[in-house]
Amino acid sequence: MSNYTIDAHAFDTYYYIALLPTFRTCTQLLLFGILLVLLRNTTYLLHTRIRPSRDYLVAATCAMGLFAALHLALQITFTVLSWRFFYLEVQGNAARASSVLSRRDVLDVVDDCLLVANNIVTDGLFIHRCYVIWDRNIKVIIVPALSVVATAVIGFVGASQPDEINRSDHNDFRLAFGMIILTNLTLMALTAGRIWWIRRDVVTVLGPSVTRTYDTVIAMILESGAIYCISLILYLIAVARLNKQDSLPVISVFRASIPQIMNITPILILVRVGSGRSVGDETMMRPVNIRQPESTLASIGASVRAGKAVSDDSLGKSS
């Protein structure tokens, strides 16, 4: 058996470089399992309840599932290379360890670029939903669209920059994540606010009996969107407030959850819309359908036409 002598501080550094990706891999495995369950439910809903002509929903769902799988595959490979680096450094094989570390850093950049591309797809889906609910008024989505473009530029530039937190962690995306939070809060406010306004007009004609459906849709948008924003905020707080060296595992867990939650959020909305469920509304088992009888809708004009858009185009429901 070979014996190796290594400085204690160097050992701790190499060990952290291998341990932190392990935490991230475990986190992503757990969240990817949740995503697979949601994908199974979404596949069923797309086939049975959501209008099959909405091909963009199928394409978006497949893209998000693919992104999530790629993030996990890259993270597993990253973890394997990190432990390989640890093993070689303990052996004193610095040349091979440096080569492994270089490959690992390339994977890190690829994963960061993939995260930016992933955000473009998910935010693009949210922007399209907002665009449809606002009766295809392109002026409404100009600011969110520009924000997504700015976030993408900042993200791609950040992917090539050195990490400010620790070399064993991911690149510093704090500015890009802040932009993502603002973009999503803006889209949530625009979408939920528009549905609330439609609800207000419909109630004046049809009475308060129809408010439950609109309230459920608003709750679904706010609850699902809040999950993503909260995960980003927790990461930013952890980076800003926690002691970097002692709290790197916590920061790594929050950071690893972001790529998977990014894909879970829009798929969760599809599942909940298809099943007609919302937090605090366990008795509502029928699919959410904002659409009302055509003869009644005609009496309230443009507001109800926008309401139909919420049901047909944004949520993808069948009549």
C-alpha contacts under 8 A as a table, 3 or more apart, distances in Angstrom:
res1	aa1	res2	aa2	distance
4	Y	90	V	6.81
4	Y	91	Q	6.27
4	Y	92	G	7.88
5	T	90	V	7.83
6	I	10	A	7.02
6	I	11	F	6.52
6	I	90	V	6.64
7	D	10	A	5.26
7	D	11	F	6.15
8	A	11	F	5.02
8	A	12	D	6.27
9	H	12	D	5.18
9	H	13	T	6.33
10	A	13	T	5.06
10	A	14	Y	6.23
11	F	14	Y	5.22
11	F	15	Y	5.95
11	F	90	V	7.31
12	D	15	Y	5.01
12	D	16	Y	6.12
13	T	16	Y	5.26
13	T	17	I	6.32
14	Y	17	I	5.03
14	Y	18	A	6.50
14	Y	85	F	7.76
14	Y	86	F	5.39
14	Y	89	E	7.39
15	Y	18	A	5.23
15	Y	19	L	5.92
15	Y	86	F	6.37
16	Y	19	L	4.89
16	Y	20	L	5.86
16	Y	168	S	7.06
17	I	20	L	6.05
17	I	21	P	7.32
17	I	82	S	6.32
17	I	83	W	7.98
17	I	86	F	7.47
17	I	167	R	7.79
17	I	168	S	4.79
18	A	21	P	6.07
18	A	22	T	6.84
18	A	79	T	6.69
18	A	82	S	4.62
18	A	83	W	4.90
18	A	85	F	7.62
18	A	86	F	6.29
18	A	168	S	7.87
19	L	22	T	5.14
19	L	23	F	6.63
19	L	83	W	7.89
20	L	23	F	5.21
20	L	24	R	6.48
20	L	168	S	6.89
20	L	169	D	7.25
20	L	248	L	7.32
20	L	249	P	5.87
20	L	252	S	6.37
21	P	24	R	4.91
21	P	25	T	6.05
21	P	75	Q	7.25
21	P	78	F	7.00
21	P	79	T	5.05
21	P	82	S	7.33
21	P	168	S	7.81
21	P	169	D	7.88
21	P	252	S	7.60
22	T	25	T	5.07
22	T	26	C	6.27
22	T	79	T	5.87
23	F	26	C	5.29
23	F	27	T	6.27
23	F	249	P	6.69
23	F	252	S	6.80
23	F	253	V	6.21
24	R	27	T	5.09
24	R	28	Q	6.15
24	R	75	Q	7.41
24	R	252	S	5.91
24	R	253	V	5.44
24	R	255	R	7.67
24	R	256	A	4.97
24	R	257	S	7.73
25	T	28	Q	5.14
25	T	29	L	6.04
25	T	72	L	7.16
25	T	75	Q	5.91
25	T	76	I	6.03
25	T	79	T	7.22
25	T	256	A	7.51
26	C	29	L	5.11
26	C	30	L	6.33
27	T	30	L	5.32
27	T	31	L	6.37
27	T	253	V	6.21
27	T	256	A	6.39
27	T	257	S	6.35
28	Q	31	L	5.11
28	Q	32	F	5.77
28	Q	72	L	6.26
28	Q	256	A	6.22
28	Q	257	S	6.16
28	Q	260	Q	6.63
29	L	32	F	5.09
29	L	33	G	6.20
29	L	72	L	7.08
30	L	33	G	5.28
30	L	34	I	6.69
31	L	34	I	5.05
31	L	35	L	6.22
31	L	257	S	7.22
31	L	260	Q	6.19
31	L	261	I	7.43
32	F	35	L	4.80
32	F	36	L	6.16
32	F	68	A	7.02
32	F	69	A	7.64
32	F	72	L	7.69
32	F	260	Q	6.48
33	G	36	L	5.16
33	G	37	V	6.59
34	I	37	V	5.28
34	I	38	L	6.44
35	L	38	L	5.03
35	L	39	L	6.05
35	L	65	G	7.82
35	L	260	Q	7.67
35	L	263	N	7.82
35	L	264	I	5.80
36	L	39	L	4.96
36	L	40	R	6.21
37	V	40	R	5.18
37	V	41	N	6.40
38	L	41	N	5.07
38	L	42	T	5.99
38	L	264	I	7.72
38	L	267	I	6.75
38	L	268	L	6.66
38	L	271	V	6.94
39	L	42	T	4.90
39	L	43	T	6.04
39	L	61	T	7.77
39	L	65	G	7.45
39	L	267	I	7.16
40	R	43	T	5.20
40	R	44	Y	6.46
41	N	44	Y	5.15
41	N	45	L	6.23
41	N	271	V	6.50
42	T	45	L	4.99
42	T	46	L	5.96
42	T	267	I	7.11
42	T	270	L	6.69
42	T	271	V	5.55
43	T	46	L	5.21
43	T	47	H	6.25
44	Y	47	H	5.19
44	Y	48	T	6.10
44	Y	49	R	7.97
45	L	48	T	5.12
45	L	49	R	5.02
45	L	50	I	5.82
45	L	271	V	7.16
45	L	274	G	6.06
45	L	275	S	7.96
46	L	49	R	5.98
46	L	50	I	4.71
46	L	51	R	6.88
46	L	52	P	6.43
46	L	58	V	7.45
47	H	50	I	6.67
47	H	51	R	7.85
47	H	52	P	6.62
48	T	51	R	7.98
49	R	274	G	6.51
49	R	317	K	6.71
49	R	318	S	6.52
50	I	54	R	7.96
50	I	274	G	6.81
50	I	316	G	5.46
50	I	317	K	4.76
50	I	318	S	5.70
51	R	54	R	5.96
51	R	316	G	5.89
51	R	317	K	5.77
51	R	318	S	5.06
52	P	55	D	6.75
54	R	57	L	5.75
54	R	58	V	7.19
54	R	316	G	6.57
55	D	58	V	5.17
55	D	59	A	6.21
56	Y	59	A	4.96
56	Y	60	A	5.89
57	L	60	A	5.12
57	L	61	T	6.02
57	L	316	G	7.84
58	V	61	T	5.18
58	V	62	C	6.17
59	A	62	C	5.19
59	A	63	A	6.10
60	A	63	A	5.04
60	A	64	M	6.18
60	A	121	V	7.57
60	A	125	L	7.49
61	T	64	M	5.23
61	T	65	G	6.19
61	T	267	I	6.79
62	C	65	G	5.12
62	C	66	L	6.11
63	A	66	L	5.06
63	A	67	F	6.13
64	M	67	F	5.02
64	M	68	A	6.15
64	M	118	N	7.35
64	M	121	V	7.82
64	M	122	T	7.58
64	M	263	N	5.44
65	G	68	A	5.18
65	G	69	A	6.26
65	G	263	N	7.19
66	L	69	A	5.12
66	L	70	L	6.15
67	F	70	L	5.12
67	F	71	H	6.15
67	F	114	L	7.60
67	F	118	N	6.42
67	F	263	N	7.76
68	A	71	H	5.16
68	A	72	L	6.34
68	A	259	P	6.88
68	A	260	Q	5.76
68	A	263	N	6.63
69	A	72	L	5.17
69	A	73	A	6.14
70	L	73	A	5.02
70	L	74	L	6.05
71	H	74	L	5.28
71	H	75	Q	6.10
71	H	111	D	6.55
71	H	114	L	7.63
71	H	115	L	7.94
71	H	259	P	6.97
71	H	260	Q	7.85
72	L	75	Q	5.01
72	L	76	I	6.17
73	A	76	I	5.24
73	A	77	T	6.27
74	L	77	T	5.12
74	L	78	F	5.95
74	L	107	L	6.85
74	L	111	D	6.67
75	Q	78	F	4.89
75	Q	79	T	6.14
76	I	79	T	5.09
76	I	80	V	6.30
77	T	80	V	5.13
77	T	81	L	6.26
78	F	81	L	5.25
78	F	82	S	6.17
78	F	104	R	5.84
78	F	107	L	6.67
78	F	108	D	7.47
79	T	82	S	4.97
79	T	83	W	6.36
80	V	83	W	5.35
80	V	84	R	6.19
81	L	84	R	4.86
81	L	85	F	6.06
81	L	100	V	6.37
81	L	101	L	7.43
81	L	103	R	7.92
81	L	104	R	6.16
82	S	85	F	5.02
82	S	86	F	6.30
82	S	100	V	7.89
82	S	101	L	7.36
82	S	104	R	7.13
83	W	86	F	4.91
83	W	87	Y	6.18
84	R	87	Y	5.12
84	R	88	L	6.26
84	R	97	A	7.69
84	R	100	V	7.31
85	F	88	L	5.25
85	F	89	E	6.13
85	F	97	A	5.01
85	F	98	S	7.69
85	F	100	V	5.92
85	F	101	L	6.38
86	F	89	E	5.25
86	F	90	V	6.21
86	F	97	A	7.73
87	Y	90	V	5.29
87	Y	91	Q	6.31
88	L	91	Q	5.01
88	L	92	G	6.23
88	L	93	N	5.22
88	L	94	A	6.91
88	L	96	R	6.91
88	L	97	A	5.34
89	E	92	G	4.92
89	E	93	N	5.70
89	E	94	A	5.85
89	E	97	A	5.95
90	V	93	N	7.65
93	N	96	R	5.84
93	N	97	A	6.18
94	A	97	A	4.96
94	A	98	S	6.00
95	A	98	S	5.25
95	A	99	S	6.50
96	R	99	S	5.03
96	R	100	V	6.29
97	A	100	V	5.10
97	A	101	L	6.14
98	S	101	L	5.00
98	S	102	S	6.21
99	S	102	S	5.16
99	S	103	R	6.50
100	V	103	R	5.21
100	V	104	R	6.20
101	L	104	R	4.94
101	L	105	D	6.16
102	S	105	D	5.11
102	S	106	V	6.38
103	R	106	V	5.11
103	R	107	L	6.43
104	R	107	L	5.14
104	R	108	D	6.27
105	D	108	D	4.87
105	D	109	V	6.40
106	V	109	V	5.22
106	V	110	V	6.30
107	L	110	V	4.97
107	L	111	D	6.06
108	D	111	D	5.16
108	D	112	D	6.22
108	D	170	H	7.00
109	V	112	D	5.09
109	V	113	C	6.19
109	V	159	A	5.58
109	V	160	S	6.48
110	V	113	C	5.16
110	V	114	L	6.08
111	D	114	L	4.94
111	D	115	L	6.16
112	D	115	L	5.00
112	D	116	V	6.49
112	D	155	G	7.86
112	D	156	F	7.78
112	D	159	A	5.46
112	D	170	H	7.95
112	D	171	N	7.53
113	C	116	V	5.14
113	C	117	A	6.35
113	C	155	G	7.41
113	C	156	F	6.00
113	C	159	A	6.21
114	L	117	A	5.06
114	L	118	N	5.97
115	L	118	N	4.94
115	L	119	N	6.20
115	L	259	P	6.39
116	V	119	N	5.14
116	V	120	I	6.44
116	V	152	A	5.90
116	V	155	G	5.86
116	V	156	F	6.76
117	A	120	I	5.11
117	A	121	V	6.57
117	A	152	A	7.56
118	N	121	V	5.28
118	N	122	T	6.36
118	N	259	P	7.92
118	N	262	M	7.84
119	N	122	T	5.18
119	N	123	D	5.80
119	N	124	G	7.97
119	N	262	M	7.17
120	I	123	D	5.39
120	I	124	G	5.69
120	I	148	V	6.70
120	I	152	A	7.11
121	V	124	G	4.98
121	V	125	L	6.26
122	T	125	L	5.14
122	T	126	F	6.49
122	T	262	M	7.17
122	T	263	N	7.03
122	T	266	P	7.05
123	D	126	F	4.97
123	D	127	I	6.07
123	D	148	V	7.15
123	D	184	N	7.58
124	G	127	I	5.00
124	G	128	H	6.14
124	G	145	A	7.91
125	L	128	H	5.10
125	L	129	R	6.27
125	L	266	P	8.00
126	F	129	R	5.06
126	F	130	C	6.26
126	F	187	L	7.06
126	F	266	P	7.88
127	I	130	C	5.06
127	I	131	Y	6.04
127	I	141	I	6.58
127	I	144	P	7.17
127	I	145	A	7.22
127	I	187	L	6.93
128	H	131	Y	4.92
128	H	132	V	6.20
128	H	314	S	7.77
129	R	132	V	5.29
129	R	133	I	6.21
129	R	191	T	7.81
129	R	313	D	7.76
129	R	314	S	4.90
129	R	315	L	7.90
130	C	133	I	5.17
130	C	134	W	6.15
130	C	141	I	7.31
130	C	187	L	6.76
130	C	190	L	6.93
130	C	191	T	5.32
130	C	314	S	7.73
131	Y	134	W	5.29
131	Y	135	D	6.67
131	Y	136	R	4.90
131	Y	137	N	6.13
131	Y	138	I	6.50
131	Y	140	V	7.10
131	Y	141	I	6.37
132	V	135	D	5.18
132	V	136	R	4.78
132	V	137	N	7.70
132	V	309	A	6.30
132	V	310	V	7.10
132	V	313	D	6.43
132	V	314	S	6.00
133	I	136	R	7.01
133	I	191	T	6.86
133	I	194	R	7.15
133	I	195	I	7.59
133	I	306	A	6.13
133	I	307	G	7.41
133	I	309	A	5.68
133	I	310	V	5.10
133	I	313	D	7.85
133	I	314	S	6.44
134	W	137	N	5.69
134	W	140	V	7.45
134	W	191	T	7.82
134	W	194	R	6.83
134	W	306	A	6.65
135	D	305	R	7.90
135	D	306	A	5.49
135	D	309	A	6.81
137	N	140	V	5.93
137	N	141	I	7.70
138	I	141	I	5.60
138	I	142	I	6.65
139	K	142	I	5.46
140	V	143	V	7.31
141	I	144	P	5.36
141	I	145	A	5.91
142	I	145	A	5.19
142	I	146	L	6.15
143	V	146	L	5.19
143	V	147	S	6.14
144	P	147	S	4.93
144	P	148	V	6.24
144	P	183	T	5.73
144	P	186	T	7.12
144	P	187	L	6.99
145	A	148	V	5.13
145	A	149	V	6.38
146	L	149	V	5.05
146	L	150	A	6.15
147	S	150	A	5.06
147	S	151	T	6.04
147	S	179	M	7.05
147	S	180	I	8.00
147	S	183	T	6.28
148	V	151	T	5.00
148	V	152	A	6.13
148	V	180	I	7.47
148	V	183	T	7.12
149	V	152	A	5.09
149	V	153	V	6.33
150	A	153	V	5.17
150	A	154	I	6.19
151	T	154	I	5.13
151	T	155	G	5.88
151	T	176	A	5.38
151	T	179	M	6.02
151	T	180	I	6.81
152	A	155	G	4.96
152	A	156	F	6.07
152	A	176	A	7.82
153	V	156	F	5.35
153	V	157	V	6.19
154	I	157	V	5.23
154	I	158	G	5.94
154	I	175	L	7.63
154	I	176	A	5.95
155	G	158	G	4.94
155	G	159	A	6.08
155	G	173	F	6.75
155	G	176	A	5.73
156	F	159	A	5.14
156	F	160	S	7.07
157	V	160	S	5.74
157	V	161	Q	6.84
158	G	161	Q	5.07
158	G	171	N	6.96
158	G	172	D	6.86
158	G	173	F	6.35
159	A	171	N	6.27
159	A	173	F	7.92
161	Q	171	N	6.94
161	Q	172	D	7.93
162	P	167	R	7.86
162	P	171	N	6.40
162	P	172	D	7.74
163	D	166	N	6.07
163	D	167	R	5.90
163	D	169	D	7.28
163	D	170	H	6.54
163	D	171	N	4.36
163	D	172	D	5.31
164	E	167	R	7.74
164	E	171	N	7.17
164	E	172	D	5.96
165	I	169	D	6.88
165	I	171	N	7.87
165	I	172	D	6.95
165	I	239	V	7.78
165	I	244	K	7.04
166	N	169	D	5.37
166	N	170	H	7.87
166	N	244	K	7.95
167	R	170	H	7.39
169	D	248	L	7.85
169	D	252	S	6.69
170	H	255	R	7.79
173	F	176	A	5.23
173	F	177	F	5.95
174	R	177	F	5.09
174	R	178	G	6.10
174	R	236	L	6.59
175	L	178	G	5.06
175	L	179	M	6.35
176	A	179	M	5.07
176	A	180	I	6.25
177	F	180	I	4.93
177	F	181	I	6.25
177	F	232	L	6.56
178	G	181	I	5.17
178	G	182	L	6.42
178	G	232	L	7.96
179	M	182	L	5.17
179	M	183	T	6.13
180	I	183	T	5.06
180	I	184	N	6.11
181	I	184	N	5.27
181	I	185	L	6.08
181	I	229	C	5.63
181	I	232	L	7.21
181	I	233	I	7.91
182	L	185	L	5.18
182	L	186	T	6.09
183	T	186	T	5.16
183	T	187	L	6.24
184	N	187	L	5.05
184	N	188	M	5.99
184	N	225	G	7.21
184	N	229	C	7.32
185	L	188	M	5.06
185	L	189	A	6.10
185	L	225	G	7.97
185	L	229	C	7.81
186	T	189	A	5.18
186	T	190	L	6.14
187	L	190	L	5.08
187	L	191	T	5.95
188	M	191	T	5.26
188	M	192	A	5.83
188	M	193	G	7.97
188	M	221	I	6.78
188	M	222	L	6.48
188	M	225	G	6.91
189	A	192	A	5.40
189	A	193	G	5.54
190	L	193	G	5.21
190	L	194	R	6.02
191	T	194	R	5.26
191	T	195	I	6.37
191	T	221	I	7.91
192	A	195	I	5.19
192	A	196	W	6.11
192	A	218	I	5.28
192	A	221	I	6.78
192	A	222	L	7.32
193	G	196	W	5.02
193	G	197	W	6.20
194	R	197	W	5.07
194	R	198	I	6.27
195	I	198	I	5.03
195	I	199	R	6.07
195	I	214	Y	6.89
195	I	218	I	6.88
195	I	307	G	7.25
195	I	310	V	7.68
196	W	199	R	4.95
196	W	200	R	6.20
196	W	214	Y	7.16
196	W	215	D	7.74
196	W	218	I	7.34
197	W	200	R	5.02
197	W	201	D	6.50
198	I	201	D	5.25
198	I	202	V	6.15
198	I	303	S	5.55
198	I	304	V	6.69
198	I	306	A	7.17
198	I	307	G	6.05
199	R	202	V	5.12
199	R	203	V	6.03
199	R	211	T	6.52
199	R	214	Y	6.07
199	R	307	G	7.99
200	R	203	V	5.38
200	R	204	T	6.72
201	D	204	T	5.46
201	D	205	V	7.17
201	D	300	I	7.59
201	D	303	S	6.59
201	D	304	V	7.83
202	V	205	V	5.48
202	V	206	L	5.94
202	V	207	G	7.50
202	V	210	V	7.85
202	V	300	I	7.22
202	V	303	S	7.52
202	V	304	V	6.78
203	V	206	L	5.11
203	V	207	G	4.54
203	V	208	P	5.44
203	V	209	S	7.84
203	V	210	V	6.74
203	V	211	T	6.86
204	T	207	G	5.84
205	V	300	I	7.31
206	L	209	S	7.33
206	L	210	V	6.95
207	G	210	V	6.70
208	P	211	T	5.44
209	S	212	R	6.98
210	V	213	T	6.08
210	V	214	Y	7.22
211	T	214	Y	5.33
211	T	215	D	6.01
212	R	215	D	5.08
212	R	216	T	6.08
213	T	216	T	5.15
213	T	217	V	6.42
213	T	288	V	6.38
213	T	289	N	7.03
213	T	290	I	6.32
214	Y	217	V	5.19
214	Y	218	I	6.26
214	Y	290	I	6.72
215	D	218	I	5.13
215	D	219	A	6.09
216	T	219	A	5.05
216	T	220	M	6.17
216	T	276	G	7.97
216	T	277	R	7.58
216	T	278	S	6.12
216	T	281	D	7.81
216	T	288	V	7.78
217	V	220	M	5.07
217	V	221	I	6.37
217	V	273	V	7.42
217	V	288	V	7.38
218	I	221	I	5.26
218	I	222	L	6.25
219	A	222	L	5.20
219	A	223	E	5.79
219	A	278	S	6.62
219	A	279	V	7.66
220	M	223	E	5.28
220	M	224	S	5.91
220	M	269	I	6.62
220	M	272	R	7.14
220	M	273	V	7.50
220	M	278	S	5.90
220	M	279	V	7.94
221	I	224	S	5.50
221	I	225	G	5.93
221	I	269	I	7.03
222	L	225	G	5.26
222	L	226	A	5.88
223	E	226	A	5.19
223	E	227	I	6.69
223	E	279	V	8.00
224	S	227	I	5.50
224	S	228	Y	7.36
224	S	265	T	5.75
224	S	266	P	7.61
224	S	268	L	6.88
224	S	269	I	6.30
225	G	228	Y	5.67
225	G	229	C	6.53
225	G	265	T	6.59
226	A	229	C	5.09
226	A	230	I	5.83
227	I	230	I	5.32
227	I	231	S	6.28
227	I	261	I	7.71
227	I	265	T	7.09
228	Y	231	S	5.25
228	Y	232	L	6.46
228	Y	258	I	7.62
228	Y	261	I	6.11
228	Y	262	M	6.32
228	Y	265	T	6.54
229	C	232	L	5.23
229	C	233	I	6.17
230	I	233	I	4.97
230	I	234	L	6.03
231	S	234	L	5.22
231	S	235	Y	6.36
231	S	254	F	6.97
231	S	257	S	7.52
231	S	258	I	6.66
231	S	261	I	7.84
232	L	235	Y	5.17
232	L	236	L	6.29
232	L	254	F	7.93
232	L	258	I	6.89
233	I	236	L	5.08
233	I	237	I	6.10
234	L	237	I	5.10
234	L	238	A	6.05
234	L	254	F	7.02
235	Y	238	A	5.05
235	Y	239	V	6.20
235	Y	251	I	6.46
235	Y	254	F	5.25
235	Y	255	R	6.24
236	L	239	V	5.17
236	L	240	A	6.13
237	I	240	A	5.11
237	I	241	R	5.77
237	I	242	L	7.73
238	A	241	R	5.42
238	A	242	L	5.27
238	A	250	V	7.55
238	A	251	I	5.91
239	V	242	L	6.10
239	V	244	K	7.31
239	V	251	I	6.49
242	L	247	S	6.07
243	N	246	D	5.72
243	N	247	S	5.60
243	N	248	L	7.97
244	K	247	S	5.39
244	K	248	L	5.72
245	Q	248	L	5.65
246	D	249	P	7.79
247	S	250	V	5.36
247	S	251	I	6.35
248	L	251	I	5.00
248	L	252	S	5.94
249	P	252	S	5.00
249	P	253	V	6.24
250	V	253	V	5.20
250	V	254	F	6.42
251	I	254	F	5.25
251	I	255	R	6.07
252	S	255	R	5.00
252	S	256	A	5.95
253	V	256	A	5.15
253	V	257	S	6.28
254	F	257	S	5.34
254	F	258	I	6.86
255	R	258	I	5.64
256	A	259	P	6.63
256	A	260	Q	7.73
257	S	260	Q	5.62
257	S	261	I	6.02
258	I	261	I	5.20
258	I	262	M	5.88
259	P	262	M	5.15
259	P	263	N	6.82
260	Q	263	N	5.37
260	Q	264	I	6.13
261	I	264	I	4.71
261	I	265	T	5.95
262	M	265	T	5.87
262	M	266	P	7.74
263	N	266	P	6.26
263	N	267	I	6.70
264	I	267	I	5.33
264	I	268	L	5.83
265	T	268	L	5.13
265	T	269	I	6.46
266	P	269	I	5.12
266	P	270	L	6.55
267	I	270	L	5.12
267	I	271	V	6.32
268	L	271	V	5.08
268	L	272	R	6.10
269	I	272	R	5.21
269	I	273	V	5.96
270	L	273	V	5.21
270	L	274	G	5.99
270	L	315	L	7.26
271	V	274	G	5.16
271	V	275	S	6.16
272	R	275	S	5.12
272	R	276	G	5.64
272	R	277	R	5.29
272	R	278	S	6.88
273	V	276	G	4.97
273	V	277	R	6.79
273	V	287	P	6.69
273	V	288	V	5.92
273	V	315	L	6.84
274	G	287	P	5.54
274	G	288	V	6.87
274	G	317	K	7.36
275	S	285	M	6.86
275	S	286	R	6.74
275	S	287	P	4.99
275	S	288	V	7.26
276	G	284	M	6.53
276	G	285	M	5.98
276	G	286	R	5.57
276	G	287	P	4.00
276	G	288	V	4.53
277	R	281	D	6.42
277	R	282	E	6.67
277	R	284	M	6.20
277	R	285	M	6.61
277	R	287	P	7.70
277	R	288	V	7.86
278	S	281	D	5.23
278	S	282	E	7.02
279	V	282	E	7.10
281	D	284	M	5.79
282	E	285	M	7.30
289	N	311	S	5.91
289	N	317	K	6.93
289	N	319	S	7.69
290	I	307	G	6.54
290	I	308	K	6.63
290	I	310	V	7.12
290	I	311	S	5.34
291	R	307	G	6.79
291	R	308	K	5.24
291	R	311	S	6.02
291	R	312	D	7.97
291	R	319	S	7.43
292	Q	296	T	6.97
292	Q	297	L	6.28
292	Q	308	K	7.92
293	P	296	T	5.52
293	P	297	L	6.21
294	E	297	L	4.97
294	E	298	A	6.15
295	S	298	A	5.49
295	S	299	S	7.18
296	T	299	S	5.53
296	T	300	I	7.53
297	L	300	I	5.74
297	L	301	G	6.79
297	L	304	V	5.74
297	L	305	R	7.44
298	A	301	G	5.46
298	A	304	V	7.66
300	I	303	S	6.44
300	I	304	V	6.02
301	G	304	V	5.80
301	G	305	R	6.41
302	A	305	R	4.93
302	A	306	A	6.25
303	S	306	A	5.20
303	S	307	G	6.31
304	V	307	G	4.56
304	V	308	K	6.15
305	R	308	K	5.05
305	R	309	A	6.40
306	A	309	A	4.94
306	A	310	V	6.48
307	G	310	V	5.14
307	G	311	S	6.68
308	K	311	S	5.13
308	K	312	D	5.96
309	A	312	D	5.14
309	A	313	D	5.21
309	A	314	S	6.46
310	V	313	D	6.06
310	V	314	S	5.06
310	V	315	L	6.12
311	S	314	S	6.25
311	S	315	L	5.29
311	S	316	G	6.47
311	S	317	K	5.77
312	D	315	L	6.03
312	D	316	G	5.01
312	D	317	K	5.31
312	D	318	S	6.74
312	D	319	S	7.80
313	D	316	G	5.15
313	D	317	K	7.65
